[in-house]
Structures are given as structure tokens and as C-alpha cells.
Amino acid sequence: MAKDIPDSDLSAVRRSVDTAQGLPNAYYVDPTVWEEEKKAVLFASWAGLAVAADVPENGDAKPIEFLGMPLLLVRDRSGEVRVFQNICRHRGMILVQEPRKIEGAIRCPYHSWCYSTDGRLVSTPHVGGPGQNKHEAIVKEDLGLIEVRSHIWRDVVFINVDGSAAPFEEVHADLIARWSEHEQPLYHGGADSFFHLDVQTNWKLAVENYCESYHLPWVHPGLNSYSRLEDHYHIEAKGQYSGQGTLVYRQLRGVNEEVFPDFPNLSEKWDEGAEYVAVYPNVLLGVQRDHAFAIILEPKAQDRTVEHIHLYYSQPNTDEGMRAKNAALWKTVFEEDVFVVEGMQKGRLAPHFDGGRFSPAMDGPTHCFHDWVAGKFEEHRQSV
């Protein structure tokens, strides 16, 4: 257990929303808790790593660092997206330094051991001595790339680093069923539909802010002008996800009143409705009638998070100008939240802040997330 962090603090977090406190300051600023959180929360869950659109073609490879772990996102020759540790099994050398197309094999730049895009070790030059490319002690079938357990849903590549989580389809069966109408092809908008924000805050504060609509009138006055606070409802699935929905979604319109094509066969609920959910731990998703988005929160440090935002459409060839306008609008909305989450991070340095209190009427989705985080810490501490 982290030094000087009593379990009683988590008991206070896990009470009913009427009396619960939020997570104590240490869970945002203490380096010891940060190290524990990696194992207890981020490695033990289905965490968001990237999107499959990052490797659009067979043979594409992209190196990614996740909490200091060097990983490699690859779309293999058969089109399957996989995640490997980005290291050679020989001496641990980094295999791929920059995103690129693998034309032949993944070749280690150190001693030229080679791997197929599906992770098999296929070549070990001079391993048995000069000119001898085999050795009885080197069993290729045992020395393929180390694969990290992964699952793709709504184009997001989720990983379970320690392998302990239940299958993704089981963990998130409720949300998959809730959004079953949206189980249809998604098309990434391309380079003009991706941006990132480098934010000086703990990743959890970004989740907490996204979950709730309470802040809309003051932080997002433009959005609140047509999708008001009173038009929103809470989404709470304890132990899985939480967020908000709106009954008033307004489609973006072009200069000639054109709109993005709708996803087909949606029910009337989605004519003017939309939902925005945090999939624990670190993925924020939005669904609407004509486009969707995914935000992957990359925890870089206890006080720094990079938000990777991707926009998706129902068809592959939407209007370029409309896409750019849509991306600019969403970027404005998400940038409006930056001062809030950075301000809360600074506030966690106040020594006597006890985690705060929740509005039972307005803060249920955030309390739901806190309860889940506290539960993951408790599970971890009971197992060590």
C-alpha cells in the first residue's frame, strides 16, 4: 500500500453519493500512488491505447509508448490489428523507431533478427556462428514477439496489459447492448479529423469532467445555448462506465444547409439525441446520428495527460470542408475544458482538501467513476 494512504480514505469514497467524498489529493499528486495506480487500475483493466485507423493498411506499424512500456501497433498481412511489445527477443532492442510500412519483415537493427507482422520469429542470421543461421538452443517457435492482449471496439484498440481482466465483451456487455444500433461501420475522417491536446492534469480529472453536464452553463456557454443543462440526463453503470446524454443534438450544417449523412437504420431516439460516455479507465466516446468520436486519454505523468481525439463518419468520403469545420467546433469545446481540469490539478496541491463533496442530483456519473477507481485500488491491495 502507498505510504501514509489509509484504506479509510477509500471507504469514504465508496459511500453513497449523498455522503461520499471524492478521491483524496494523493490520488492525483503522490508519485507512490501514481506507481500503484499503473498496476491497480491501468494495467489491470481494458485501457485505451490507440485507434485501428492509426495503421490503416496491411503492414503498417506504429510504435507507441504506454506508461513507459514500448509497444508496437501492427496491422498484419491478413489485416488483423495486433499489439506487441516493441522489443527484440534477443537482447531487448527497440525494433521500430518511427511509424512505417513493413515491406518485408520487422528487422531488429542490432543483430538483424527478423519477425513477421503476426509476430513469428522468422530469421536469426549467424545465430549458430558465422554463416550458421540456426542453433538447436534457439527455438524460433518459442521466441516470437511478446503479444499484448487486445480488443477493438468502435475502432479503439483496448489493451489489458496484465491479462487479468475478463473478456472485453463480458466487461462491457451492457454498453455494447445499449449502443447496439451503432454497431456498424465507422470511417475515420483522416488527417483533418484528428487532433490532440497536451494538458497539465491527471488523467482522472479529464474523465471526471467529461462524465458530467453540471458545468455546461459556465464552461460551454455556446454549447449550452442550444443543448441546455436541463436537456441532459445521467448515464451510470456502476463498475463499467458513466456519462451523459442530451435530448437536443443539433447537426452541423454547411453553407448550403448540407449535413453529414446519417448512420443508417437508427431509431427515433437518435434523431435529436446523443450520448457521451467514459469507458473506464481512459476512453471517452460520443455517438450521434451523423458522426462519432473517440478520445483516448494517454496518462504521461501524474500531472500530465495527452488527449487524442478522433472523429468518425458513416461514409468514407464526406465533404472535406465540413469535416474541417466539425473538427474545429469540437476542438473549441474540448479546449474550453482545459482550464478546468488544469485548475483542479493545481487545487489538489491544497493540503487540507479532502476530496470534496458531490451534488447528489448532479454528480452521480463522476461519483460512479470514483467508486470504480477506489474498487480497483482495493482489489489490488488485497491481492498483494
MARKOLSE-349332 format. One record per residue: residue in three letters; x, y, z of N, C-alpha, C in turn. Coordinates in steps of 0.05 Angstrom, whole numbers, padded with zeros to 5 digits, always signed. Atoms other than C-alpha are relative to their C-alpha. Layout:
ALAXYZXYZXYZ ...
This chain:
MET+00017-00024+00000+00000+00000+00000+00018+00025+00000 ALA-00016-00025+00000+00024+00071-00014+00003+00011+00028 LYS-00006-00010-00026+00056+00102+00046-00019+00023+00008 ASP+00017-00021-00011+00010+00144+00090-00027+00004-00015 ILE+00026-00002+00013-00052+00130+00047-00018-00021+00012 PRO+00017+00020-00014-00102+00096+00093-00023-00010-00017 ASP+00023+00011+00014-00155+00049+00066-00026+00014+00007 SER+00024-00014-00008-00206+00090+00105-00007+00022-00019 ASP+00006-00020+00020-00199+00144+00052-00017-00011-00023 LEU+00016+00013+00022-00226+00095+00000-00028-00007+00010 SER+00027+00005-00011-00283+00076+00046-00018+00024-00002 ALA+00015-00024+00002-00304+00148+00046-00009+00005-00029 VAL+00006-00003+00028-00302+00149-00030-00023-00018-00009 ARG+00019+00020+00009-00345+00087-00036-00027+00001+00014 ARG+00027-00004-00012-00403+00112+00006-00020+00009-00021 SER+00021-00011+00018-00469+00133-00025+00008+00028-00009 VAL-00006-00026+00010-00464+00195-00068-00010+00023+00019 ASP+00010-00020-00019-00504+00232-00014+00020+00009+00020 THR-00019-00006-00022-00446+00229+00035+00029-00005-00008 ALA-00027+00007+00008-00385+00206-00005+00018+00024-00004 GLN-00020-00019+00008-00321+00245-00012+00012-00009-00026 GLY-00015+00008+00024-00282+00247-00076+00027-00012+00007 LEU-00027+00012-00004-00214+00215-00085+00018+00020+00013 PRO-00018-00019-00014-00163+00246-00037+00022+00011-00019 ASN-00021-00014+00016-00108+00292-00063+00022-00019-00009 ALA-00022+00018+00006-00056+00236-00061-00004-00015-00026 TYR+00006+00015+00024-00091+00201-00119+00004+00016-00025 TYR-00006-00017+00023-00073+00259-00164+00028+00011+00000 VAL-00026-00013-00002-00006+00283-00139+00022-00017+00012 ASP-00020+00015-00014+00030+00229-00099+00014-00020-00019 PRO-00014+00018+00018+00085+00193-00140-00003-00029+00007 THR+00003+00028-00008+00077+00130-00099-00027-00011-00008 VAL+00027+00009+00009+00002+00126-00113+00000-00003-00030 TRP-00001+00002+00029+00016+00140-00186+00012-00027-00009 GLU-00012+00026+00007+00062+00079-00189-00019-00023+00006 GLU+00019+00021-00007+00010+00037-00154-00024+00000-00020 GLU+00023-00002+00018-00045+00062-00200+00005-00013-00027 LYS-00007+00013+00026-00009+00037-00262-00008-00029+00001 LYS+00005+00028-00002-00015-00034-00237-00030-00005+00008 ALA+00026+00005-00011-00081-00029-00199-00023+00007-00019 VAL+00022-00011+00016-00122+00010-00250+00006-00004-00030 LEU-00005-00002+00029-00089+00018-00318+00010-00026-00013 PHE-00009+00026+00011-00053-00049-00328-00021-00022+00004 ALA+00019+00021-00007-00109-00090-00296-00027+00003-00015 SER+00025-00005+00014-00165-00061-00340+00004+00000-00030 TRP-00002-00004+00029-00181-00054-00414+00004+00029-00005 ALA-00007-00029+00004-00145+00012-00425+00002+00006-00030 GLY-00002-00009+00028-00148+00051-00490+00029+00006-00007 LEU-00028-00004+00009-00082+00052-00528+00001+00018-00025 ALA-00002-00013+00026-00095+00077-00599-00026-00005-00015 VAL+00022+00008+00017-00144+00070-00657+00010-00016-00023 ALA-00008+00017+00022-00142+00019-00712+00007+00017-00025 ALA-00006-00018+00023-00142+00077-00762+00029+00010+00000 ASP-00028-00007-00001-00071+00091-00738+00017-00017-00019 VAL-00015+00019+00018-00049+00031-00781-00020-00009-00021 PRO+00022+00005+00019-00098+00034-00840+00005-00022-00020 GLU-00005+00020+00021-00063-00014-00888+00016-00023+00011 ASN-00015+00024-00008-00035-00084-00882+00030+00006-00001 GLY-00029-00005-00002+00038-00080-00860+00007+00026+00014 ASP-00006-00025-00014+00031-00012-00826+00007-00006+00029 ALA-00009+00003-00027+00067-00007-00759+00004+00027+00013 LYS-00003-00025-00015+00066+00048-00706+00010-00006+00028 PRO-00009+00003-00028+00109+00049-00643-00015+00019+00018 ILE+00015-00015-00020+00071+00073-00582+00011-00006+00028 GLU-00008+00004-00028+00093+00084-00510-00024+00002+00018 PHE+00022+00000-00018+00043+00066-00457+00011-00003+00028 LEU-00010-00001-00028+00063+00086-00386+00029-00010+00001 GLY-00028+00008+00001+00136+00076-00405+00005-00026-00014 MET-00004+00026+00013+00124+00009-00439+00001+00004-00030 PRO-00002-00003+00029+00148+00007-00511-00017-00021-00014 LEU+00019+00018+00014+00092-00023-00554+00001+00006-00030 LEU+00001-00003+00029+00082-00034-00628-00028-00008-00010 LEU+00026+00005+00013+00014-00028-00663+00005-00008-00029 VAL-00005+00011+00027+00014-00070-00726-00025-00010-00013 ARG+00021+00014+00016-00036-00088-00780+00014-00021-00016 ASP-00016+00021+00012-00010-00156-00802-00010-00005-00029 ARG+00005+00005+00029-00012-00185-00873-00029-00008-00005 SER+00028+00008+00003-00082-00213-00861-00020+00022+00006 GLY+00017-00022-00007-00109-00146-00838-00008+00002+00029 GLU+00006-00001-00029-00113-00162-00764+00018+00020+00014 VAL-00016-00020-00016-00091-00106-00717+00008-00013+00026 ARG-00012+00013-00023-00045-00131-00662+00018+00019+00015 VAL-00018-00016-00017-00004-00102-00605+00021-00018+00011 PHE-00023+00015-00010+00065-00128-00589+00018+00019+00018 GLN-00022-00015-00012+00120-00106-00542+00021+00006-00022 ASN-00017-00009+00022+00166-00067-00587+00030-00006+00006 ILE-00028+00007-00007+00229-00105-00568+00007-00027-00013 CYS-00010+00025+00011+00271-00159-00599+00004-00020+00023 ARG-00002+00020-00021+00271-00225-00561+00030-00008+00005 HIS-00028+00006-00003+00347-00229-00569+00013+00015+00023 ARG-00013-00017-00021+00374-00170-00529-00017+00023+00009 GLY+00018-00021-00010+00313-00126-00518+00002+00026-00015 MET-00002-00025+00015+00329-00075-00572-00027+00008-00011 ILE+00023-00011+00013+00274-00029-00596+00000-00007-00030 LEU+00002+00009+00027+00250-00055-00663-00007+00022-00020 VAL+00010-00020+00019+00212+00002-00696+00001+00027+00014 GLN-00004-00026-00013+00231+00074-00681-00021+00021-00009 GLU+00019-00019+00011+00181+00111-00726-00022-00014-00015 PRO+00021+00013+00016+00114+00096-00759+00009-00006-00028 ARG-00008+00006+00028+00125+00060-00825-00014-00025-00010 LYS+00010+00024+00013+00104+00006-00873+00021-00022+00002 ILE-00018+00023-00001+00135-00062-00861-00001-00014-00027 GLU+00000+00011+00027+00154-00083-00931+00006-00030-00001 GLY-00006+00028-00001+00185-00150-00914-00005-00011+00028 ALA+00003+00009-00028+00196-00167-00841+00008+00022+00019 ILE-00008-00018-00021+00204-00130-00776+00028-00008+00008 ARG-00028+00007-00004+00280-00129-00772+00012+00015+00023 CYS-00014-00013-00022+00319-00115-00709+00025+00014-00011 PRO-00024-00014+00011+00372-00061-00725+00026-00008+00014 TYR-00024+00007-00016+00420-00092-00674+00014-00025-00012 HIS-00012+00024+00011+00433-00164-00697-00017-00013-00022 SER+00015+00007+00024+00381-00169-00753-00018-00024+00003 TRP+00021+00020-00003+00334-00220-00722-00025+00012-00013 CYS+00023-00010+00015+00270-00215-00763-00025-00014+00009 TYR+00026+00009-00009+00197-00223-00746-00021+00006-00022 SER+00022-00006+00018+00134-00229-00789-00019+00020+00014 THR+00018-00019-00012+00079-00179-00779-00020-00013+00019 ASP+00017+00014-00020+00040-00232-00740+00016-00009+00024 GLY-00017+00004-00024+00098-00236-00690+00018-00024-00001 ARG-00017+00023+00000+00132-00300-00711+00029+00007-00006 LEU-00028-00003+00005+00208-00303-00708+00007-00016-00025 VAL-00004+00014+00025+00229-00320-00779+00029-00002-00009 SER-00028+00001+00009+00303-00306-00785+00019+00008+00023 THR-00019-00005-00021+00363-00309-00738+00028-00002-00012 PRO-00025+00002+00015+00425-00294-00781+00025-00004+00019 HIS-00026+00006-00014+00492-00323-00755-00004-00008+00029 VAL+00005+00006-00028+00459-00345-00690+00016-00025+00009 GLY-00016+00024-00007+00499-00411-00693+00029+00004-00007 GLY-00027-00006+00009+00563-00377-00715+00000+00011-00028 PRO-00001-00012+00026+00586-00343-00779-00011-00019-00022 GLY+00012+00016+00021+00543-00368-00836-00020-00021+00009 GLN+00019+00020-00011+00501-00412-00790-00024+00015+00012 ASN+00023-00016-00007+00431-00384-00784-00019-00015+00019 LYS+00016+00015-00019+00404-00437-00736+00018-00010+00022 HIS-00014+00013-00022+00423-00465-00669-00021-00016+00016 GLU+00020+00017-00013+00389-00522-00631-00011+00013+00025 ALA+00010-00013-00024+00383-00478-00569-00019+00023-00005 ILE+00018-00022+00007+00345-00424-00607-00024-00011-00015 VAL+00025+00011+00011+00274-00449-00618-00017+00023-00009 LYS+00015-00023+00010+00240-00399-00663-00029+00002+00009 GLU+00028+00000-00008+00171-00421-00644-00005+00010+00028 ASP+00002-00010-00027+00185-00400-00572+00008+00029+00003 LEU-00012-00026-00002+00215-00333-00588-00013+00021-00018 GLY+00014-00021+00015+00162-00294-00626-00003+00025+00017 LEU+00004-00025-00015+00145-00223-00607-00020-00004+00023 ILE+00018+00003-00023+00110-00216-00540-00025+00016-00006 GLU+00025-00013+00007+00038-00200-00555-00015+00009+00025 VAL+00016-00011-00022-00004-00156-00510-00030-00005-00007 ARG+00028+00006+00004-00077-00177-00502-00015+00025-00009 SER+00013-00024+00011-00120-00130-00543-00028-00007-00011 HIS+00027+00002+00010-00191-00118-00567-00007+00026-00014 ILE+00008-00024+00014-00220-00069-00617-00030+00003+00001 TRP+00028-00007+00000-00287-00036-00607-00003+00029-00007 ARG+00004-00027+00010-00312+00026-00643+00027+00012-00009 ASP-00027-00007+00011-00242+00028-00675+00021+00005+00021 VAL-00020-00004-00021-00209+00038-00607+00014-00026+00006 VAL-00016+00024-00007-00153-00011-00592+00003+00001+00031 PHE-00002+00003-00029-00161-00031-00519+00021-00022+00006 ILE-00019+00020-00009-00106-00069-00483-00003-00007+00029 ASN+00000+00008-00028-00104-00109-00419+00028-00011+00006 VAL-00029+00005-00002-00030-00108-00400+00005-00025+00017 ASP-00007+00022-00018-00031-00157-00342-00016-00026-00006 GLY+00014+00024+00008-00080-00205-00375-00021-00010+00019 SER+00018+00010-00022-00125-00209-00313-00030+00007-00005 ALA+00027-00009+00003-00188-00174-00339-00017-00021-00014 ALA+00019+00017+00014-00250-00213-00360-00001+00009-00030 PRO+00001-00008+00028-00262-00213-00436-00015+00026-00004 PHE+00011-00027+00004-00278-00144-00463-00031-00002-00005 GLU+00028+00002+00006-00346-00167-00490-00016-00006+00025 GLU+00014+00006-00025-00364-00191-00420+00000+00025+00018 VAL-00003-00024-00018-00338-00129-00382-00020+00022-00010 HIS+00015-00023+00011-00375-00081-00429-00025-00010-00015 ALA+00024+00011+00013-00435-00124-00449-00023+00020+00001 ASP+00022-00019-00003-00483-00071-00422+00002+00023-00019 LEU-00004-00023+00018-00454-00013-00462-00002-00009-00029 ILE+00003+00011+00027-00448-00056-00525-00029-00003-00007 ALA+00029+00003+00005-00522-00072-00519-00013+00027-00002 ARG+00012-00027+00000-00540+00000-00503+00004+00013-00027 TRP-00006-00013+00025-00507+00023-00567-00001-00019-00024 SER+00000+00020+00020-00524-00037-00609-00008+00011-00028 GLU+00007-00012+00026-00556+00007-00663+00024+00013-00014 HIS-00024-00013+00012-00488+00039-00673+00022-00020-00007 GLU-00019+00021+00008-00454-00028-00686+00000-00002-00030 GLN-00001+00000+00029-00440-00011-00758+00026+00014-00008 PRO-00026-00011+00008-00380+00013-00800+00004+00029+00008 LEU-00009-00027-00006-00343+00075-00777+00023+00007-00018 TYR-00021-00009+00018-00299+00115-00823+00014+00024+00011 HIS-00015-00022-00010-00244+00157-00795+00002+00022-00020 GLY+00000-00023+00019-00244+00227-00825+00027+00007-00012 GLY-00026-00006+00011-00170+00226-00838+00016+00021+00016 ALA-00019-00019-00014-00115+00276-00820-00015+00024+00011 ASP+00014-00024-00010-00165+00333-00813-00020-00006+00021 SER+00019+00008-00021-00206+00293-00763+00014-00012+00024 PHE-00015+00009-00024-00152+00280-00712+00015+00024+00011 PHE-00017-00020-00013-00121+00328-00662+00005-00010+00029 HIS-00005+00007-00028-00091+00323-00593+00005+00025+00017 LEU-00004-00021-00019-00088+00366-00531+00019-00010+00022 ASP-00019+00007-00021-00029+00364-00483-00008+00017+00025 VAL+00013-00014-00023-00060+00381-00415+00015-00006+00026 GLN-00015+00003-00026-00025+00392-00348-00020-00008+00022 THR+00019+00010-00019-00072+00349-00308+00002-00031+00003 ASN+00002+00029-00004-00082+00279-00280-00022-00011-00019 TRP+00019+00011+00019-00119+00234-00329-00028-00003+00012 LYS+00027+00005-00012-00175+00220-00279-00017+00026+00001 LEU+00016-00025+00000-00195+00294-00276-00013+00005-00027 ALA+00013-00002+00026-00207+00292-00351-00024-00018-00002 VAL+00023+00018+00000-00253+00232-00342-00022+00012+00016 GLU+00021-00011-00018-00290+00265-00284-00015+00023-00013 ASN+00013-00023+00012-00303+00328-00323-00017-00008-00024 TYR+00015+00009+00023-00326+00291-00385-00027-00013+00008 CYS+00024+00015-00009-00376+00249-00345-00024+00017+00005 GLU+00023-00015-00011-00419+00306-00322-00007+00025-00017 SER+00010-00023+00014-00462+00361-00353-00003+00025+00017 TYR+00004-00021-00020-00464+00404-00290+00014+00026-00008 HIS-00016-00024+00005-00411+00451-00316-00007+00014-00026 LEU+00006-00011+00027-00443+00466-00384-00006+00030+00000 PRO+00008-00028+00003-00474+00534-00370+00024+00020+00003 TRP-00022-00018-00006-00408+00564-00346+00025-00005-00016 VAL-00024+00007+00014-00354+00527-00384-00005-00001-00030 HIS+00007+00003+00029-00390+00515-00451-00025+00017-00006 PRO+00024-00016+00004-00438+00574-00459-00011-00003-00029 GLY+00009+00003+00027-00441+00565-00535-00016-00026-00003 LEU+00014+00025+00001-00460+00492-00530-00026+00000+00016 ASN+00024-00001-00017-00508+00506-00473-00022+00018-00011 SER+00021-00018+00011-00544+00558-00515-00021-00016-00015 TYR+00021+00016+00014-00579+00502-00554-00003-00028+00012 SER+00002+00026-00015-00564+00438-00513+00004+00007+00029 ARG-00001-00011-00027-00581+00464-00444+00005-00021+00021 LEU-00004+00018-00023-00565+00434-00377-00024-00017+00004 GLU+00025+00014-00005-00638+00415-00369-00007-00020-00022 ASP+00005+00019+00022-00636+00377-00435+00017-00025+00003 HIS-00019+00022-00003-00584+00328-00408-00010-00020+00022 TYR+00006+00020-00020-00591+00263-00369+00025-00016+00007 HIS-00023+00015-00009-00543+00219-00330+00000-00028-00011 ILE-00004+00028+00008-00515+00152-00353+00019-00012+00021 GLU-00016+00011-00021-00490+00109-00296-00002-00031+00000 ALA-00001+00029-00002-00469+00036-00299+00023-00006+00019 LYS-00020+00004-00021-00432+00021-00235+00020-00022-00007 GLY-00021+00019+00005-00366-00014-00245+00007-00002-00030 GLN-00005+00003+00029-00366-00003-00321+00005+00026-00014 TYR-00002-00025+00015-00379+00066-00349-00020+00020+00012 SER+00019-00021-00008-00415+00132-00337+00003+00023-00019 GLY-00001-00023+00018-00431+00196-00374-00026+00015+00000 GLN+00024-00017+00003-00487+00239-00400-00011-00003-00028 GLY+00013-00001+00026-00537+00243-00456-00014+00026-00003 THR+00015-00024+00005-00573+00300-00489-00024-00007-00017 LEU+00024+00003+00016-00643+00304-00517-00001+00020-00023 VAL-00001-00021+00020-00623+00362-00562+00027+00000-00013 TYR-00025+00000+00016-00568+00346-00612-00006+00015-00025 ARG+00004-00016+00024-00561+00397-00667+00022-00007-00021 GLN-00019+00007+00021-00529+00375-00732+00015+00024-00011 LEU-00015-00021+00014-00474+00416-00764-00011+00003-00028 ARG+00009-00006+00027-00496+00450-00828+00020+00016-00015 GLY-00019-00015+00017-00455+00475-00886-00013+00025-00011 VAL+00009-00025+00011-00463+00538-00927-00026-00002-00015 ASN+00025+00005+00014-00519+00507-00967-00019-00018+00016 GLU+00017+00016-00018-00552+00474-00907+00005-00030-00002 GLU-00005+00029+00001-00520+00407-00923+00009-00010+00027 VAL-00007+00013-00025-00508+00358-00866+00016-00026-00007 PHE-00013+00026+00004-00466+00295-00857-00021-00021-00003 PRO+00018+00022+00003-00500+00231-00879-00004-00014+00027 ASP+00006+00015-00025-00534+00194-00821+00011-00028-00001 PHE-00004+00029-00002-00514+00126-00796-00028-00013-00006 PRO+00026+00011+00008-00569+00081-00826-00014-00015+00022 ASN+00018+00017-00016-00627+00048-00790+00001+00006+00030 LEU+00002-00008-00028-00623+00087-00725-00029+00005+00008 SER+00027-00005-00009-00686+00092-00683-00004+00030+00005 GLU+00006-00028-00003-00721+00158-00670+00014+00014+00023 LYS-00015-00011-00023-00684+00167-00604+00024+00017-00009 TRP-00025-00013+00008-00623+00189-00644-00005+00023-00020 ASP+00006-00023+00018-00659+00240-00688+00010+00026+00013 GLU-00009-00024-00014-00645+00293-00635+00016-00007+00025 GLY-00014+00009-00023-00609+00252-00582+00029-00007-00005 ALA-00028+00008+00002-00535+00238-00569+00009-00009+00028 GLU-00010+00010-00026-00495+00203-00514+00031+00002+00000 TYR-00029-00004-00004-00425+00215-00486+00008-00016+00026 VAL-00005+00019-00021-00395+00160-00443+00030-00003+00004 ALA-00028+00007-00007-00329+00148-00406+00001-00030+00005 VAL-00004+00029-00003-00309+00075-00415+00025-00003+00017 TYR-00022+00001-00019-00266+00062-00355+00022-00020-00010 PRO-00008-00024-00014-00210+00074-00347+00003+00026-00016 ASN-00011-00024+00012-00188+00123-00401-00010+00006-00028 VAL+00011-00005+00027-00232+00124-00464-00026+00015+00003 LEU+00024-00017+00000-00285+00177-00477-00012-00002-00028 LEU+00014+00005+00025-00336+00161-00531-00024+00018-00003 GLY+00025-00014+00006-00391+00201-00565-00013-00011-00024 VAL+00015+00010+00023-00446+00177-00611-00023+00020-00006 GLN+00021-00017+00010-00493+00220-00653-00010-00012-00026 ARG+00012+00012+00024-00536+00208-00714+00018+00000-00024 ASP-00015-00004+00025-00485+00232-00765+00031-00002+00003 HIS-00028+00005-00005-00416+00224-00733+00005-00008+00028 ALA-00007+00009-00027-00380+00197-00673+00029+00008+00006 PHE-00028-00006-00006-00316+00209-00636+00010-00019+00022 ALA-00013+00015-00021-00266+00173-00592+00023+00017+00010 ILE-00022-00014-00013-00219+00206-00543+00016-00020+00017 ILE-00017+00018-00016-00161+00165-00515+00017+00018+00017 LEU-00016-00015-00019-00130+00195-00453+00025-00015+00006 GLU-00026+00013-00004-00057+00179-00451+00013+00012+00025 PRO-00013-00010-00024-00030+00186-00380+00030+00001-00004 LYS-00029-00003+00004+00040+00214-00387+00015+00002+00027 ALA-00011-00003-00027+00053+00230-00313-00024+00006+00018 GLN+00022-00005-00019+00012+00242-00250-00013+00027-00005 ASP+00011-00027+00005+00001+00314-00273+00001+00008-00029 ARG+00000-00006+00029+00002+00308-00349-00015-00022-00016 THR+00016+00018+00017-00046+00277-00399-00001+00011-00028 VAL+00004-00007+00028-00048+00277-00475-00026-00011-00009 GLU+00026+00009+00010-00118+00274-00503+00001-00003-00031 HIS+00000+00006+00029-00121+00241-00572-00029-00002-00010 ILE+00028-00001+00008-00186+00259-00607-00002-00008-00030 HIS+00005+00010+00027-00211+00222-00669-00030+00002-00007 LEU+00027-00004+00009-00274+00238-00709-00006-00021-00023 TYR+00008+00021+00019-00313+00185-00749-00027+00007-00013 TYR+00024-00006+00015-00368+00187-00801-00012-00026-00011 SER+00014+00024+00009-00419+00139-00832+00008-00008-00028 GLN-00009+00006+00027-00387+00142-00901+00029+00008-00003 PRO-00029-00006+00002-00315+00143-00925+00007+00026-00013 ASN-00007-00024+00016-00319+00204-00970-00019+00023+00007 THR+00016-00023-00007-00351+00261-00932+00014+00026-00009 ASP-00010-00025+00011-00341+00334-00951+00023+00010+00018 GLU-00025-00008-00014-00271+00359-00933-00005+00026+00017 GLY+00005-00025-00014-00295+00429-00914-00017-00004+00025 MET+00017+00006-00023-00349+00402-00869+00015-00014+00022 ARG-00017+00014-00021-00300+00355-00834+00017+00019+00015 ALA-00018-00020-00013-00252+00412-00821-00016+00018+00019 LYS+00017-00017-00017-00309+00455-00793-00009-00015+00025 ASN+00008+00017-00023-00333+00398-00749+00023-00004+00020 ALA-00023+00004-00018-00263+00385-00722+00006+00026+00015 ALA-00005-00025-00013-00254+00459-00707-00021+00005+00023 LEU+00020-00004-00020-00320+00461-00669+00005-00017+00025 TRP-00006+00018-00023-00303+00400-00626+00025+00008+00015 LYS-00025-00009-00013-00233+00426-00613-00006+00024+00018 THR+00007-00022-00016-00263+00490-00587-00013-00009+00026 VAL+00014+00010-00023-00309+00452-00540+00020-00013+00020 PHE-00019+00015-00018-00253+00407-00513+00021+00019+00012 GLU-00019-00020-00011-00205+00466-00506-00012+00016+00023 GLU+00014-00015-00022-00257+00501-00462+00003-00014+00027 ASP-00002+00015-00025-00248+00445-00411+00028+00001+00012 VAL-00028+00002-00009-00172+00453-00406+00005+00015+00026 PHE-00006-00016-00024-00171+00509-00355-00013-00012+00025 VAL+00014+00012-00023-00220+00470-00311+00016-00024+00011 VAL-00014+00023-00009-00181+00405-00308+00028+00007+00010 GLU-00026-00010-00011-00115+00442-00300-00003+00014+00026 GLY+00005-00014-00025-00145+00485-00246-00005-00020+00023 MET+00004+00021-00021-00169+00423-00208+00025-00014+00008 GLN-00026+00012-00006-00100+00393-00214+00016+00018+00019 LYS-00014-00019-00018-00069+00455-00182-00014+00000+00027 GLY+00015+00000-00026-00124+00452-00129+00007-00024+00017 ARG-00007+00024-00016-00102+00382-00109+00026+00004+00016 LEU-00024-00005-00016-00038+00413-00081-00008+00014+00026 ALA+00009-00012-00025-00080+00446-00026-00001-00023+00021 PRO-00004+00023-00018-00061+00402+00034-00025-00009+00015 HIS+00022+00007-00017-00128+00404+00070-00026-00007-00016 PHE+00023+00008+00016-00174+00388+00012-00005-00030+00003 ASP+00006+00028-00007-00209+00323+00029-00013-00016-00022 GLY+00013+00013+00022-00234+00303-00039-00026+00013-00008 GLY+00025-00015+00007-00295+00348-00037-00025-00016+00005 ARG+00026+00012-00003-00368+00331-00036-00015+00000-00027 PHE+00015+00002+00025-00417+00312-00092-00027+00012+00003 SER+00028-00007+00002-00483+00342-00112-00015-00026-00006 PRO+00014+00025+00006-00528+00281-00105-00017+00001-00025 ALA+00017-00003+00023-00571+00309-00161+00016+00002-00026 MET-00015-00006+00024-00515+00328-00210+00026-00015-00004 ASP-00027+00011+00002-00451+00290-00195+00001-00031+00000 GLY+00001+00029-00001-00474+00217-00199+00020-00013-00019 PRO-00019+00013+00018-00433+00199-00261+00029+00002+00009 THR-00028-00002-00010-00368+00226-00230+00004-00017+00024 HIS-00002+00017-00023-00382+00191-00165+00002-00029-00008 CYS-00001+00027+00011-00393+00127-00205+00029-00007-00008 PHE-00027+00005+00008-00323+00134-00234+00019-00002+00024 HIS-00016+00001-00024-00291+00149-00166-00003-00027+00014 ASP+00005+00026-00013-00324+00087-00137+00014-00023-00014 TRP-00014+00020+00015-00295+00045-00193+00030+00001+00005 VAL-00029-00002-00005-00225+00072-00184+00007-00010+00028 ALA-00005+00009-00028-00229+00061-00108-00001-00030+00001 GLY+00002+00029+00000-00252-00010-00121+00024-00014-00012 LYS-00024+00012+00012-00193-00024-00166+00024+00000+00019 PHE-00022-00001-00020-00144+00000-00113-00005-00021+00022 GLU+00006+00019-00022-00179-00042-00060+00006-00029-00010 GLU-00006+00027+00010-00175-00105-00104+00029-00005-00002 HIS-00029+00003+00003-00102-00093-00118+00013-00004+00027 ARG-00013+00002-00026-00084-00082-00045-00006-00026+00015 GLN+00007+00025-00012-00120-00145-00024+00015-00023-00013 SER-00014+00021+00015-00080-00185-00076+00030-00001+00005 VAL-00029-00001-00004-00011-00163-00054+00008-00006+00029 
